[in-house]
Amino acid sequence: MNLKDLRKNQNLRTVDVASRIGIGESTVRNWEKGRTVPKLRLDQLLELLKLYKCSFDDLISAFKKSQQEQPGGD
């Protein structure tokens, strides 16, 4: 499961995630495409875990999967 799957499993749009944690929508899209690494404050990270209803380990695993799916990724 990648980051996009985590988001979609909760019926959230990228704009929903972005507004809830106080970042740009393009940032969420870039995470999902494996282009950038999430750089969040602790409160933002905790909110993201709540939104996605997942553990920190699940989030890390999904991030790695998103990076691997990027064209030219490992």
PQR file with spaces between the fields and no chain letter, atoms N, CA, C, O and H, PARSE charges and radii, in Angstrom:
ATOM       1  N    MET     1       0.843   -1.182    0.000 -0.4000 1.5000
ATOM       2  CA   MET     1       0.000    0.000    0.000 -0.0000 2.0000
ATOM       3  C    MET     1       0.890    1.247    0.000  0.5500 1.7000
ATOM       4  O    MET     1       1.831    1.348    0.787 -0.5500 1.4000
ATOM       5  N    ASN     2       0.582    2.187   -0.886 -0.4000 1.5000
ATOM       6  CA   ASN     2       1.366    3.414   -0.959 -0.0000 2.0000
ATOM       7  C    ASN     2       0.613    4.562   -0.276  0.5500 1.7000
ATOM       8  O    ASN     2      -0.464    4.355    0.282 -0.5500 1.4000
ATOM       9  H    ASN     2      -0.182    2.104   -1.526  0.4000 1.0000
ATOM      10  N    LEU     3       1.182    5.768   -0.321 -0.4000 1.5000
ATOM      11  CA   LEU     3       0.558    6.909    0.347 -0.0000 2.0000
ATOM      12  C    LEU     3      -0.803    7.260   -0.253  0.5500 1.7000
ATOM      13  O    LEU     3      -1.730    7.624    0.471 -0.5500 1.4000
ATOM      14  H    LEU     3       2.057    5.936   -0.775  0.4000 1.0000
ATOM      15  N    LYS     4      -0.917    7.151   -1.555 -0.4000 1.5000
ATOM      16  CA   LYS     4      -2.200    7.450   -2.205 -0.0000 2.0000
ATOM      17  C    LYS     4      -3.269    6.463   -1.746  0.5500 1.7000
ATOM      18  O    LYS     4      -4.415    6.848   -1.514 -0.5500 1.4000
ATOM      19  H    LYS     4      -0.164    6.856   -2.143  0.4000 1.0000
ATOM      20  N    ASP     5      -2.892    5.192   -1.615 -0.4000 1.5000
ATOM      21  CA   ASP     5      -3.834    4.177   -1.131 -0.0000 2.0000
ATOM      22  C    ASP     5      -4.296    4.498    0.291  0.5500 1.7000
ATOM      23  O    ASP     5      -5.481    4.376    0.603 -0.5500 1.4000
ATOM      24  H    ASP     5      -1.961    4.880   -1.804  0.4000 1.0000
ATOM      25  N    LEU     6      -3.361    4.908    1.153 -0.4000 1.5000
ATOM      26  CA   LEU     6      -3.733    5.262    2.532 -0.0000 2.0000
ATOM      27  C    LEU     6      -4.766    6.382    2.529  0.5500 1.7000
ATOM      28  O    LEU     6      -5.751    6.336    3.266 -0.5500 1.4000
ATOM      29  H    LEU     6      -2.399    5.007    0.900  0.4000 1.0000
ATOM      30  N    ARG     7      -4.531    7.382    1.698 -0.4000 1.5000
ATOM      31  CA   ARG     7      -5.448    8.522    1.627 -0.0000 2.0000
ATOM      32  C    ARG     7      -6.808    8.097    1.077  0.5500 1.7000
ATOM      33  O    ARG     7      -7.848    8.436    1.643 -0.5500 1.4000
ATOM      34  H    ARG     7      -3.731    7.420    1.099  0.4000 1.0000
ATOM      35  N    LYS     8      -6.793    7.364   -0.015 -0.4000 1.5000
ATOM      36  CA   LYS     8      -8.047    6.958   -0.652 -0.0000 2.0000
ATOM      37  C    LYS     8      -8.856    6.005    0.227  0.5500 1.7000
ATOM      38  O    LYS     8     -10.086    6.016    0.175 -0.5500 1.4000
ATOM      39  H    LYS     8      -5.949    7.089   -0.474  0.4000 1.0000
ATOM      40  N    ASN     9      -8.189    5.189    1.024 -0.4000 1.5000
ATOM      41  CA   ASN     9      -8.896    4.279    1.928 -0.0000 2.0000
ATOM      42  C    ASN     9      -9.743    5.038    2.949  0.5500 1.7000
ATOM      43  O    ASN     9     -10.698    4.489    3.499 -0.5500 1.4000
ATOM      44  H    ASN     9      -7.190    5.180    1.066  0.4000 1.0000
ATOM      45  N    GLN    10      -9.397    6.285    3.197 -0.4000 1.5000
ATOM      46  CA   GLN    10     -10.157    7.117    4.137 -0.0000 2.0000
ATOM      47  C    GLN    10     -11.078    8.099    3.401  0.5500 1.7000
ATOM      48  O    GLN    10     -11.638    9.013    4.006 -0.5500 1.4000
ATOM      49  H    GLN    10      -8.621    6.731    2.750  0.4000 1.0000
ATOM      50  N    ASN    11     -11.224    7.894    2.087 -0.4000 1.5000
ATOM      51  CA   ASN    11     -12.076    8.757    1.252 -0.0000 2.0000
ATOM      52  C    ASN    11     -11.707   10.231    1.381  0.5500 1.7000
ATOM      53  O    ASN    11     -12.573   11.100    1.491 -0.5500 1.4000
ATOM      54  H    ASN    11     -10.769    7.151    1.595  0.4000 1.0000
ATOM      55  N    LEU    12     -10.400   10.492    1.363 -0.4000 1.5000
ATOM      56  CA   LEU    12      -9.896   11.856    1.457 -0.0000 2.0000
ATOM      57  C    LEU    12      -9.330   12.300    0.119  0.5500 1.7000
ATOM      58  O    LEU    12      -8.766   11.502   -0.630 -0.5500 1.4000
ATOM      59  H    LEU    12      -9.697    9.786    1.273  0.4000 1.0000
ATOM      60  N    ARG    13      -9.488   13.582   -0.168 -0.4000 1.5000
ATOM      61  CA   ARG    13      -8.853   14.177   -1.338 -0.0000 2.0000
ATOM      62  C    ARG    13      -7.526   14.796   -0.892  0.5500 1.7000
ATOM      63  O    ARG    13      -7.315   15.029    0.298 -0.5500 1.4000
ATOM      64  H    ARG    13      -9.946   14.230    0.440  0.4000 1.0000
ATOM      65  N    THR    14      -6.648   15.058   -1.836 -0.4000 1.5000
ATOM      66  CA   THR    14      -5.368   15.679   -1.468 -0.0000 2.0000
ATOM      67  C    THR    14      -5.597   17.016   -0.788  0.5500 1.7000
ATOM      68  O    THR    14      -4.868   17.376    0.136 -0.5500 1.4000
ATOM      69  H    THR    14      -6.819   14.870   -2.803  0.4000 1.0000
ATOM      70  N    VAL    15      -6.603   17.757   -1.238 -0.4000 1.5000
ATOM      71  CA   VAL    15      -6.898   19.058   -0.630 -0.0000 2.0000
ATOM      72  C    VAL    15      -7.368   18.896    0.823  0.5500 1.7000
ATOM      73  O    VAL    15      -7.088   19.748    1.666 -0.5500 1.4000
ATOM      74  H    VAL    15      -7.195   17.466   -1.989  0.4000 1.0000
ATOM      75  N    ASP    16      -8.080   17.806    1.111 -0.4000 1.5000
ATOM      76  CA   ASP    16      -8.532   17.554    2.478 -0.0000 2.0000
ATOM      77  C    ASP    16      -7.334   17.351    3.410  0.5500 1.7000
ATOM      78  O    ASP    16      -7.266   17.926    4.496 -0.5500 1.4000
ATOM      79  H    ASP    16      -8.308   17.114    0.426  0.4000 1.0000
ATOM      80  N    VAL    17      -6.404   16.528    2.962 -0.4000 1.5000
ATOM      81  CA   VAL    17      -5.212   16.243    3.761 -0.0000 2.0000
ATOM      82  C    VAL    17      -4.401   17.520    3.956  0.5500 1.7000
ATOM      83  O    VAL    17      -3.987   17.842    5.070 -0.5500 1.4000
ATOM      84  H    VAL    17      -6.459   16.061    2.079  0.4000 1.0000
ATOM      85  N    ALA    18      -4.185   18.228    2.879 -0.4000 1.5000
ATOM      86  CA   ALA    18      -3.375   19.449    2.932 -0.0000 2.0000
ATOM      87  C    ALA    18      -3.965   20.462    3.908  0.5500 1.7000
ATOM      88  O    ALA    18      -3.239   21.036    4.721 -0.5500 1.4000
ATOM      89  H    ALA    18      -4.521   17.966    1.975  0.4000 1.0000
ATOM      90  N    SER    19      -5.259   20.682    3.833 -0.4000 1.5000
ATOM      91  CA   SER    19      -5.867   21.694    4.697 -0.0000 2.0000
ATOM      92  C    SER    19      -5.865   21.268    6.158  0.5500 1.7000
ATOM      93  O    SER    19      -5.715   22.107    7.046 -0.5500 1.4000
ATOM      94  H    SER    19      -5.848   20.216    3.173  0.4000 1.0000
ATOM      95  N    ARG    20      -6.028   19.983    6.417 -0.4000 1.5000
ATOM      96  CA   ARG    20      -6.043   19.501    7.800 -0.0000 2.0000
ATOM      97  C    ARG    20      -4.685   19.595    8.478  0.5500 1.7000
ATOM      98  O    ARG    20      -4.607   19.826    9.685 -0.5500 1.4000
ATOM      99  H    ARG    20      -6.149   19.301    5.696  0.4000 1.0000
ATOM     100  N    ILE    21      -3.610   19.417    7.707 -0.4000 1.5000
ATOM     101  CA   ILE    21      -2.288   19.464    8.348 -0.0000 2.0000
ATOM     102  C    ILE    21      -1.521   20.742    8.046  0.5500 1.7000
ATOM     103  O    ILE    21      -0.394   20.921    8.509 -0.5500 1.4000
ATOM     104  H    ILE    21      -3.673   19.229    6.727  0.4000 1.0000
ATOM     105  N    GLY    22      -2.134   21.634    7.267 -0.4000 1.5000
ATOM     106  CA   GLY    22      -1.545   22.950    7.056 -0.0000 2.0000
ATOM     107  C    GLY    22      -0.375   22.994    6.089  0.5500 1.7000
ATOM     108  O    GLY    22       0.638   23.646    6.342 -0.5500 1.4000
ATOM     109  H    GLY    22      -3.049   21.489    6.892  0.4000 1.0000
ATOM     110  N    ILE    23      -0.533   22.283    4.968 -0.4000 1.5000
ATOM     111  CA   ILE    23       0.498   22.279    3.927 -0.0000 2.0000
ATOM     112  C    ILE    23      -0.172   22.491    2.573  0.5500 1.7000
ATOM     113  O    ILE    23      -1.400   22.524    2.487 -0.5500 1.4000
ATOM     114  H    ILE    23      -1.355   21.753    4.762  0.4000 1.0000
ATOM     115  N    GLY    24       0.611   22.631    1.533 -0.4000 1.5000
ATOM     116  CA   GLY    24       0.067   22.794    0.196 -0.0000 2.0000
ATOM     117  C    GLY    24      -0.398   21.471   -0.389  0.5500 1.7000
ATOM     118  O    GLY    24       0.171   20.415   -0.113 -0.5500 1.4000
ATOM     119  H    GLY    24       1.608   22.604    1.602  0.4000 1.0000
ATOM     120  N    GLU    25      -1.440   21.551   -1.201 -0.4000 1.5000
ATOM     121  CA   GLU    25      -1.948   20.348   -1.857 -0.0000 2.0000
ATOM     122  C    GLU    25      -0.891   19.712   -2.751  0.5500 1.7000
ATOM     123  O    GLU    25      -0.811   18.487   -2.848 -0.5500 1.4000
ATOM     124  H    GLU    25      -1.902   22.409   -1.425  0.4000 1.0000
ATOM     125  N    SER    26      -0.084   20.539   -3.403 -0.4000 1.5000
ATOM     126  CA   SER    26       0.964   19.998   -4.273 -0.0000 2.0000
ATOM     127  C    SER    26       1.985   19.188   -3.467  0.5500 1.7000
ATOM     128  O    SER    26       2.594   18.255   -3.990 -0.5500 1.4000
ATOM     129  H    SER    26      -0.149   21.534   -3.324  0.4000 1.0000
ATOM     130  N    THR    27       2.166   19.545   -2.207 -0.4000 1.5000
ATOM     131  CA   THR    27       3.083   18.798   -1.344 -0.0000 2.0000
ATOM     132  C    THR    27       2.583   17.371   -1.159  0.5500 1.7000
ATOM     133  O    THR    27       3.360   16.420   -1.244 -0.5500 1.4000
ATOM     134  H    THR    27       1.672   20.304   -1.783  0.4000 1.0000
ATOM     135  N    VAL    28       1.297   17.223   -0.909 -0.4000 1.5000
ATOM     136  CA   VAL    28       0.703   15.888   -0.738 -0.0000 2.0000
ATOM     137  C    VAL    28       0.857   15.086   -2.027  0.5500 1.7000
ATOM     138  O    VAL    28       1.213   13.908   -1.991 -0.5500 1.4000
ATOM     139  H    VAL    28       0.665   17.995   -0.840  0.4000 1.0000
ATOM     140  N    ARG    29       0.589   15.722   -3.161 -0.4000 1.5000
ATOM     141  CA   ARG    29       0.735   15.022   -4.452 -0.0000 2.0000
ATOM     142  C    ARG    29       2.178   14.589   -4.679  0.5500 1.7000
ATOM     143  O    ARG    29       2.427   13.489   -5.172 -0.5500 1.4000
ATOM     144  H    ARG    29       0.300   16.679   -3.191  0.4000 1.0000
ATOM     145  N    ASN    30       3.128   15.448   -4.322 -0.4000 1.5000
ATOM     146  CA   ASN    30       4.544   15.105   -4.502 -0.0000 2.0000
ATOM     147  C    ASN    30       4.953   13.931   -3.610  0.5500 1.7000
ATOM     148  O    ASN    30       5.753   13.091   -4.023 -0.5500 1.4000
ATOM     149  H    ASN    30       2.926   16.342   -3.921  0.4000 1.0000
ATOM     150  N    TRP    31       4.418   13.869   -2.404 -0.4000 1.5000
ATOM     151  CA   TRP    31       4.691   12.708   -1.538 -0.0000 2.0000
ATOM     152  C    TRP    31       4.186   11.441   -2.220  0.5500 1.7000
ATOM     153  O    TRP    31       4.891   10.435   -2.300 -0.5500 1.4000
ATOM     154  H    TRP    31       3.769   14.552   -2.069  0.4000 1.0000
ATOM     155  N    GLU    32       2.955   11.513   -2.706 -0.4000 1.5000
ATOM     156  CA   GLU    32       2.325   10.331   -3.296 -0.0000 2.0000
ATOM     157  C    GLU    32       3.049    9.861   -4.546  0.5500 1.7000
ATOM     158  O    GLU    32       3.049    8.671   -4.861 -0.5500 1.4000
ATOM     159  H    GLU    32       2.382   12.330   -2.641  0.4000 1.0000
ATOM     160  N    LYS    33       3.659   10.784   -5.249 -0.4000 1.5000
ATOM     161  CA   LYS    33       4.413   10.424   -6.458 -0.0000 2.0000
ATOM     162  C    LYS    33       5.857   10.062   -6.141  0.5500 1.7000
ATOM     163  O    LYS    33       6.626    9.738   -7.046 -0.5500 1.4000
ATOM     164  H    LYS    33       3.660   11.751   -4.994  0.4000 1.0000
ATOM     165  N    GLY    34       6.236   10.112   -4.866 -0.4000 1.5000
ATOM     166  CA   GLY    34       7.589    9.750   -4.467 -0.0000 2.0000
ATOM     167  C    GLY    34       8.628   10.793   -4.808  0.5500 1.7000
ATOM     168  O    GLY    34       9.825   10.505   -4.804 -0.5500 1.4000
ATOM     169  H    GLY    34       5.611   10.376   -4.130  0.4000 1.0000
ATOM     170  N    ARG    35       8.183   12.009   -5.105 -0.4000 1.5000
ATOM     171  CA   ARG    35       9.116   13.072   -5.496 -0.0000 2.0000
ATOM     172  C    ARG    35       9.793   13.734   -4.307  0.5500 1.7000
ATOM     173  O    ARG    35      10.958   14.125   -4.383 -0.5500 1.4000
ATOM     174  H    ARG    35       7.211   12.243   -5.108  0.4000 1.0000
ATOM     175  N    THR    36       9.052   13.858   -3.202 -0.4000 1.5000
ATOM     176  CA   THR    36       9.598   14.532   -2.023 -0.0000 2.0000
ATOM     177  C    THR    36       9.339   13.706   -0.770  0.5500 1.7000
ATOM     178  O    THR    36       8.475   12.831   -0.739 -0.5500 1.4000
ATOM     179  H    THR    36       8.106   13.540   -3.140  0.4000 1.0000
ATOM     180  N    VAL    37      10.113   14.013    0.254 -0.4000 1.5000
ATOM     181  CA   VAL    37      10.005   13.341    1.550 -0.0000 2.0000
ATOM     182  C    VAL    37       9.157   14.213    2.473  0.5500 1.7000
ATOM     183  O    VAL    37       9.394   15.417    2.561 -0.5500 1.4000
ATOM     184  H    VAL    37      10.816   14.724    0.229  0.4000 1.0000
ATOM     185  N    PRO    38       8.173   13.632    3.164 -0.5600 1.5000
ATOM     186  CA   PRO    38       7.408   14.435    4.114  0.2800 2.0000
ATOM     187  C    PRO    38       8.316   15.026    5.202  0.5500 1.7000
ATOM     188  O    PRO    38       9.087   14.316    5.846 -0.5500 1.4000
ATOM     189  N    LYS    39       8.202   16.327    5.381 -0.4000 1.5000
ATOM     190  CA   LYS    39       8.933   17.026    6.445 -0.0000 2.0000
ATOM     191  C    LYS    39       7.880   17.749    7.265  0.5500 1.7000
ATOM     192  O    LYS    39       7.439   18.843    6.914 -0.5500 1.4000
ATOM     193  H    LYS    39       7.575   16.905    4.857  0.4000 1.0000
ATOM     194  N    LEU    40       7.487   17.125    8.356 -0.4000 1.5000
ATOM     195  CA   LEU    40       6.373   17.618    9.149 -0.0000 2.0000
ATOM     196  C    LEU    40       6.774   17.876   10.596  0.5500 1.7000
ATOM     197  O    LEU    40       7.665   17.225   11.140 -0.5500 1.4000
ATOM     198  H    LEU    40       7.845   16.236    8.641  0.4000 1.0000
ATOM     199  N    ARG    41       6.094   18.839   11.201 -0.4000 1.5000
ATOM     200  CA   ARG    41       6.217   19.017   12.645 -0.0000 2.0000
ATOM     201  C    ARG    41       5.518   17.832   13.300  0.5500 1.7000
ATOM     202  O    ARG    41       4.733   17.134   12.658 -0.5500 1.4000
ATOM     203  H    ARG    41       5.369   19.368   10.759  0.4000 1.0000
ATOM     204  N    LEU    42       5.804   17.611   14.568 -0.4000 1.5000
ATOM     205  CA   LEU    42       5.215   16.485   15.279 -0.0000 2.0000
ATOM     206  C    LEU    42       3.690   16.555   15.274  0.5500 1.7000
ATOM     207  O    LEU    42       3.033   15.536   15.061 -0.5500 1.4000
ATOM     208  H    LEU    42       6.441   18.178   15.089  0.4000 1.0000
ATOM     209  N    ASP    43       3.117   17.728   15.503 -0.4000 1.5000
ATOM     210  CA   ASP    43       1.654   17.845   15.508 -0.0000 2.0000
ATOM     211  C    ASP    43       1.068   17.522   14.136  0.5500 1.7000
ATOM     212  O    ASP    43      -0.015   16.942   14.049 -0.5500 1.4000
ATOM     213  H    ASP    43       3.650   18.556   15.676  0.4000 1.0000
ATOM     214  N    GLN    44       1.769   17.889   13.066 -0.4000 1.5000
ATOM     215  CA   GLN    44       1.296   17.570   11.720 -0.0000 2.0000
ATOM     216  C    GLN    44       1.385   16.074   11.456  0.5500 1.7000
ATOM     217  O    GLN    44       0.486   15.490   10.851 -0.5500 1.4000
ATOM     218  H    GLN    44       2.648   18.360   13.137  0.4000 1.0000
ATOM     219  N    LEU    45       2.456   15.466   11.904 -0.4000 1.5000
ATOM     220  CA   LEU    45       2.627   14.020   11.739 -0.0000 2.0000
ATOM     221  C    LEU    45       1.512   13.262   12.458  0.5500 1.7000
ATOM     222  O    LEU    45       0.925   12.331   11.905 -0.5500 1.4000
ATOM     223  H    LEU    45       3.186   15.941   12.396  0.4000 1.0000
ATOM     224  N    LEU    46       1.230   13.666   13.680 -0.4000 1.5000
ATOM     225  CA   LEU    46       0.172   12.996   14.445 -0.0000 2.0000
ATOM     226  C    LEU    46      -1.184   13.162   13.769  0.5500 1.7000
ATOM     227  O    LEU    46      -1.985   12.228   13.751 -0.5500 1.4000
ATOM     228  H    LEU    46       1.706   14.422   14.129  0.4000 1.0000
ATOM     229  N    GLU    47      -1.444   14.336   13.216 -0.4000 1.5000
ATOM     230  CA   GLU    47      -2.702   14.569   12.495 -0.0000 2.0000
ATOM     231  C    GLU    47      -2.775   13.696   11.246  0.5500 1.7000
ATOM     232  O    GLU    47      -3.837   13.162   10.926 -0.5500 1.4000
ATOM     233  H    GLU    47      -0.793   15.094   13.230  0.4000 1.0000
ATOM     234  N    LEU    48      -1.663   13.547   10.541 -0.4000 1.5000
ATOM     235  CA   LEU    48      -1.632   12.699    9.350 -0.0000 2.0000
ATOM     236  C    LEU    48      -1.919   11.241    9.718  0.5500 1.7000
ATOM     237  O    LEU    48      -2.665   10.557    9.017 -0.5500 1.4000
ATOM     238  H    LEU    48      -0.800   13.981   10.800  0.4000 1.0000
ATOM     239  N    LEU    49      -1.333   10.773   10.804 -0.4000 1.5000
ATOM     240  CA   LEU    49      -1.591    9.401   11.252 -0.0000 2.0000
ATOM     241  C    LEU    49      -3.063    9.223   11.602  0.5500 1.7000
ATOM     242  O    LEU    49      -3.645    8.180   11.306 -0.5500 1.4000
ATOM     243  H    LEU    49      -0.727   11.329   11.374  0.4000 1.0000
ATOM     244  N    LYS    50      -3.664   10.216   12.220 -0.4000 1.5000
ATOM     245  CA   LYS    50      -5.099   10.155   12.544 -0.0000 2.0000
ATOM     246  C    LYS    50      -5.940   10.146   11.277  0.5500 1.7000
ATOM     247  O    LYS    50      -6.881    9.361   11.157 -0.5500 1.4000
ATOM     248  H    LYS    50      -3.191   11.064   12.460  0.4000 1.0000
ATOM     249  N    LEU    51      -5.604   11.014   10.337 -0.4000 1.5000
ATOM     250  CA   LEU    51      -6.363   11.091    9.086 -0.0000 2.0000
ATOM     251  C    LEU    51      -6.320    9.768    8.328  0.5500 1.7000
ATOM     252  O    LEU    51      -7.339    9.300    7.820 -0.5500 1.4000
ATOM     253  H    LEU    51      -4.840   11.652   10.435  0.4000 1.0000
ATOM     254  N    TYR    52      -5.146    9.178    8.259 -0.4000 1.5000
ATOM     255  CA   TYR    52      -4.969    7.939    7.506 -0.0000 2.0000
ATOM     256  C    TYR    52      -5.299    6.696    8.321  0.5500 1.7000
ATOM     257  O    TYR    52      -5.342    5.586    7.791 -0.5500 1.4000
ATOM     258  H    TYR    52      -4.318    9.558    8.671  0.4000 1.0000
ATOM     259  N    LYS    53      -5.532    6.894    9.615 -0.4000 1.5000
ATOM     260  CA   LYS    53      -5.854    5.781   10.524 -0.0000 2.0000
ATOM     261  C    LYS    53      -4.841    4.648   10.366  0.5500 1.7000
ATOM     262  O    LYS    53      -5.190    3.495   10.112 -0.5500 1.4000
ATOM     263  H    LYS    53      -5.497    7.795   10.046  0.4000 1.0000
ATOM     264  N    CYS    54      -3.580    5.025   10.528 -0.4000 1.5000
ATOM     265  CA   CYS    54      -2.502    4.045   10.389 -0.0000 2.0000
ATOM     266  C    CYS    54      -1.440    4.289   11.452  0.5500 1.7000
ATOM     267  O    CYS    54      -1.443    5.314   12.133 -0.5500 1.4000
ATOM     268  H    CYS    54      -3.296    5.961   10.734  0.4000 1.0000
ATOM     269  N    SER    55      -0.548    3.343   11.578 -0.4000 1.5000
ATOM     270  CA   SER    55       0.576    3.480   12.506 -0.0000 2.0000
ATOM     271  C    SER    55       1.723    4.207   11.803  0.5500 1.7000
ATOM     272  O    SER    55       1.722    4.369   10.583 -0.5500 1.4000
ATOM     273  H    SER    55      -0.545    2.510   11.024  0.4000 1.0000
ATOM     274  N    PHE    56       2.683    4.631   12.589 -0.4000 1.5000
ATOM     275  CA   PHE    56       3.867    5.269   12.024 -0.0000 2.0000
ATOM     276  C    PHE    56       4.578    4.302   11.083  0.5500 1.7000
ATOM     277  O    PHE    56       5.022    4.702   10.007 -0.5500 1.4000
ATOM     278  H    PHE    56       2.683    4.499   13.580  0.4000 1.0000
ATOM     279  N    ASP    57       4.690    3.033   11.478 -0.4000 1.5000
ATOM     280  CA   ASP    57       5.339    2.027   10.637 -0.0000 2.0000
ATOM     281  C    ASP    57       4.606    1.858    9.308  0.5500 1.7000
ATOM     282  O    ASP    57       5.236    1.710    8.261 -0.5500 1.4000
ATOM     283  H    ASP    57       4.329    2.709   12.353  0.4000 1.0000
ATOM     284  N    ASP    58       3.271    1.879    9.352 -0.4000 1.5000
ATOM     285  CA   ASP    58       2.481    1.783    8.117 -0.0000 2.0000
ATOM     286  C    ASP    58       2.754    2.974    7.204  0.5500 1.7000
ATOM     287  O    ASP    58       2.869    2.822    5.988 -0.5500 1.4000
ATOM     288  H    ASP    58       2.759    1.999   10.203  0.4000 1.0000
ATOM     289  N    LEU    59       2.856    4.161    7.803 -0.4000 1.5000
ATOM     290  CA   LEU    59       3.120    5.373    7.024 -0.0000 2.0000
ATOM     291  C    LEU    59       4.495    5.306    6.362  0.5500 1.7000
ATOM     292  O    LEU    59       4.639    5.652    5.189 -0.5500 1.4000
ATOM     293  H    LEU    59       2.762    4.284    8.791  0.4000 1.0000
ATOM     294  N    ILE    60       5.498    4.863    7.106 -0.4000 1.5000
ATOM     295  CA   ILE    60       6.859    4.733    6.560 -0.0000 2.0000
ATOM     296  C    ILE    60       6.867    3.718    5.408  0.5500 1.7000
ATOM     297  O    ILE    60       7.469    3.956    4.362 -0.5500 1.4000
ATOM     298  H    ILE    60       5.381    4.582    8.059  0.4000 1.0000
ATOM     299  N    SER    61       6.200    2.605    5.615 -0.4000 1.5000
ATOM     300  CA   SER    61       6.130    1.572    4.584 -0.0000 2.0000
ATOM     301  C    SER    61       5.447    2.103    3.318  0.5500 1.7000
ATOM     302  O    SER    61       5.903    1.841    2.205 -0.5500 1.4000
ATOM     303  H    SER    61       5.711    2.411    6.466  0.4000 1.0000
ATOM     304  N    ALA    62       4.356    2.848    3.494 -0.4000 1.5000
ATOM     305  CA   ALA    62       3.637    3.417    2.352 -0.0000 2.0000
ATOM     306  C    ALA    62       4.499    4.449    1.634  0.5500 1.7000
ATOM     307  O    ALA    62       4.478    4.525    0.405 -0.5500 1.4000
ATOM     308  H    ALA    62       3.985    3.062    4.398  0.4000 1.0000
ATOM     309  N    PHE    63       5.250    5.236    2.382 -0.4000 1.5000
ATOM     310  CA   PHE    63       6.139    6.216    1.769 -0.0000 2.0000
ATOM     311  C    PHE    63       7.199    5.515    0.922  0.5500 1.7000
ATOM     312  O    PHE    63       7.461    5.924   -0.209 -0.5500 1.4000
ATOM     313  H    PHE    63       5.267    5.174    3.380  0.4000 1.0000
ATOM     314  N    LYS    64       7.800    4.471    1.460 -0.4000 1.5000
ATOM     315  CA   LYS    64       8.815    3.728    0.715 -0.0000 2.0000
ATOM     316  C    LYS    64       8.230    3.137   -0.559  0.5500 1.7000
ATOM     317  O    LYS    64       8.875    3.150   -1.608 -0.5500 1.4000
ATOM     318  H    LYS    64       7.587    4.139    2.378  0.4000 1.0000
ATOM     319  N    LYS    65       7.016    2.623   -0.471 -0.4000 1.5000
ATOM     320  CA   LYS    65       6.349    2.041   -1.639 -0.0000 2.0000
ATOM     321  C    LYS    65       6.101    3.127   -2.699  0.5500 1.7000
ATOM     322  O    LYS    65       6.285    2.889   -3.893 -0.5500 1.4000
ATOM     323  H    LYS    65       6.492    2.613    0.381  0.4000 1.0000
ATOM     324  N    SER    66       5.685    4.307   -2.256 -0.4000 1.5000
ATOM     325  CA   SER    66       5.458    5.409   -3.194 -0.0000 2.0000
ATOM     326  C    SER    66       6.747    5.790   -3.903  0.5500 1.7000
ATOM     327  O    SER    66       6.734    6.076   -5.100 -0.5500 1.4000
ATOM     328  H    SER    66       5.534    4.500   -1.286  0.4000 1.0000
ATOM     329  N    GLN    67       7.855    5.799   -3.182 -0.4000 1.5000
ATOM     330  CA   GLN    67       9.142    6.131   -3.794 -0.0000 2.0000
ATOM     331  C    GLN    67       9.560    5.077   -4.808  0.5500 1.7000
ATOM     332  O    GLN    67      10.093    5.407   -5.868 -0.5500 1.4000
ATOM     333  H    GLN    67       7.866    5.567   -2.209  0.4000 1.0000
ATOM     334  N    GLN    68       9.321    3.809   -4.484 -0.4000 1.5000
ATOM     335  CA   GLN    68       9.703    2.729   -5.394 -0.0000 2.0000
ATOM     336  C    GLN    68       8.884    2.751   -6.678  0.5500 1.7000
ATOM     337  O    GLN    68       9.361    2.320   -7.728 -0.5500 1.4000
ATOM     338  H    GLN    68       8.888    3.541   -3.623  0.4000 1.0000
ATOM     339  N    GLU    69       7.658    3.248   -6.599 -0.4000 1.5000
ATOM     340  CA   GLU    69       6.767    3.267   -7.764 -0.0000 2.0000
ATOM     341  C    GLU    69       7.078    4.426   -8.706  0.5500 1.7000
ATOM     342  O    GLU    69       6.598    4.456   -9.839 -0.5500 1.4000
ATOM     343  H    GLU    69       7.271    3.598   -5.746  0.4000 1.0000
ATOM     344  N    GLN    70       7.883    5.380   -8.233 -0.4000 1.5000
ATOM     345  CA   GLN    70       8.236    6.523   -9.072 -0.0000 2.0000
ATOM     346  C    GLN    70       9.100    6.032  -10.223  0.5500 1.7000
ATOM     347  O    GLN    70       9.999    5.217  -10.017 -0.5500 1.4000
ATOM     348  H    GLN    70       8.273    5.355   -7.313  0.4000 1.0000
ATOM     349  N    PRO    71       8.837    6.522  -11.441 -0.5600 1.5000
ATOM     350  CA   PRO    71       9.698    6.140  -12.577  0.2800 2.0000
ATOM     351  C    PRO    71      11.158    6.482  -12.249  0.5500 1.7000
ATOM     352  O    PRO    71      11.479    7.610  -11.877 -0.5500 1.4000
ATOM     353  N    GLY    72      12.000    5.517  -12.393 -0.4000 1.5000
ATOM     354  CA   GLY    72      13.410    5.715  -12.081 -0.0000 2.0000
ATOM     355  C    GLY    72      13.739    5.480  -10.622  0.5500 1.7000
ATOM     356  O    GLY    72      14.886    5.655  -10.209 -0.5500 1.4000
ATOM     357  H    GLY    72      11.740    4.600  -12.696  0.4000 1.0000
ATOM     358  N    GLY    73      12.731    5.079   -9.822 -0.4000 1.5000
ATOM     359  CA   GLY    73      12.970    4.800   -8.398 -0.0000 2.0000
ATOM     360  C    GLY    73      13.697    3.499   -8.217  0.5500 1.7000
ATOM     361  O    GLY    73      13.896    2.755   -9.177 -0.5500 1.4000
ATOM     362  H    GLY    73      11.800    4.937  -10.158  0.4000 1.0000
ATOM     363  N    ASP    74      14.102    3.210   -6.986 -0.4000 1.5000
ATOM     364  CA   ASP    74      14.877    1.984   -6.707 -0.0000 2.0000
ATOM     365  C    ASP    74      14.104    0.754   -7.021  0.5500 1.7000
ATOM     366  O    ASP    74      14.609   -0.355   -6.844 -0.5500 1.4000
ATOM     367  H    ASP    74      13.940    3.815   -6.206  0.4000 1.0000
